[in-house]
Amino acid sequence: MIPHVLERILIIDDEPSMVRALARLLARDGYIVATARNGRHALAALQGQGYDVILCDLRMPELDGRAFYTQLQQRAPLLCQRVLFLTGDSRAADHQLSRTSQELRQRSHALLGKVQTLYARSRHLRCQAARLRQQGRTVDQPRAS
């Protein structure tokens, strides 16, 4: 039997009743739960502790979910994969999903451009190596004077 590893979960929400309910439910299932009432408090909590999952409300005072995520991208981009957004506002959720998918499209286009550039360089270098072989030289051999 594999021992159960306790996972740390950070809940970011400004509604105390929602935080209490989620924290109680997750703790009952064996998770270690910490809470923050807004994005600013969450960023402070992240400086002193690592979390396996971050549950974040989109609408909060001071630093909302979008702004928290933007700052997290700058400070700890690997943690962004662990963020799940919660909201009772379907328009806010749609906006966040649209924004995130647009960001992913931009990143994939940039990555594709880099791959195409590397492929073109690789083709160019292969052509140069083939010409050198035809001349009986290797890449590190200088041209005879």
N, C-alpha and C positions, 0 to 999 in steps of 0.2 A: 504494500500500500504506500502511495506517495504522500508524504506529509503535506498538509494544507499550508501554503505560504500566505501569511497575512499581507494583504495589499492595502496601501495607503490611498485614501480618496480625499480630495479637497472639494468641498461644496462651496460655491460662491453664489450667494443670493441675499437680497436685502429683505426678504419676507421671512421673519422668524418662524412662523408656523410651517412653512415649506421646508426650511432648514432642519427644524426639529424632526419632522416626519421622515425626511430622507435619511438623516443621520441615524435615527432610531432603527429604521428598516435595514440600512447597510451594516450598522454595528451588530444587529441581531444575526446577520448572515456571516459575521466574523471579520468584517473589514475594519480597519483603523480609520476613523473619520475625523477630519479637521474641517473647520468652517471659516469663512471670511464673508463679511457683509457687503463688500464691493471689490472691484478690481484692484484698487490701491492696496487694500489690506491683503488681498491674495498675493500680490507681487512681493509684499513684505514677508508673508508666510513662506513663499517659495525660496527666499534667500536662505532660510534656516533649515529647510526640510525638503526632501524629494517626495514626489507623489507618483503613483502608478496611473491614476485617473484623475481628471479635473472636470467636475460638473459645474457649468457656468451659466447663470442666467444672462440673458441679453440686455434686459432693461434694469439698470440700477443707478442710484445717485453716485456722484463723484467720478467714478471710472466705470463705465458700463462694459458689457461683455465684448463688444467690438473693439473698444479702446484697449481693454485688457489683452485681447488676442494680438492686436497690433504691437503692443509693447512686449508681449511674450515672444513674438517673432524676432524682435530685435535682441532681446536679452537671452533667450533660451529656445532657439528654433526647434530643437528636437522634442521639446515638451508639447509643441503645437499638435503633434499627432495624438496626444493623450486627452485633448479637450473635447468634451461633449457639451453642446449648448442646450439649455432648457429655456423654454419661454411659454407663457400663456398667450402671447401676442403672435398670431400667425403671420401678420405682415412683416414683423421684425425678423421672424425665422426665414421667410421667403427672401428678404433682402440679404440676410447673411449668407444663405446658400448661393444666391446669385453672385454675390461678391466673391465668395470663396471659389466658385467654379470659374469665374473670370480670371482670378489670380492663377489658378492651375493651368488654364489655357495659355496665359502669358508665359508662364514658366516653361511649359512644354514647347512652345514656339521658340523660346530662347535656347532651350536644350537642343532642339532639332537643328537650329542654325549652327550651333557649335559642332554637332555631329557631322553636318554637311561640310563644314570647313575642314574638320579633321580628315574626312574621307577624301576631299579634294587634295589636301596636302599629301596624304598617303599615296594617292594615285600619281601625283607629281614625282614623289620620291621613288616609287617603283619604276616609273619611266626613266628617271635619271640613272637608277641602278642598272636597268637593262641596257641603256646606251653605253655605260661604262663597261659592262661585261662584253658587249660587242667590240669595244675597242681593246679588250684584253686587260682592262684595269679593274681594280677594286675601289670601293668607296674611299678607303684611307690612303690609297696610292696617289701621290701628286703627279701631275701631268709632266711628261718628259719634255725638256727644253730643246 
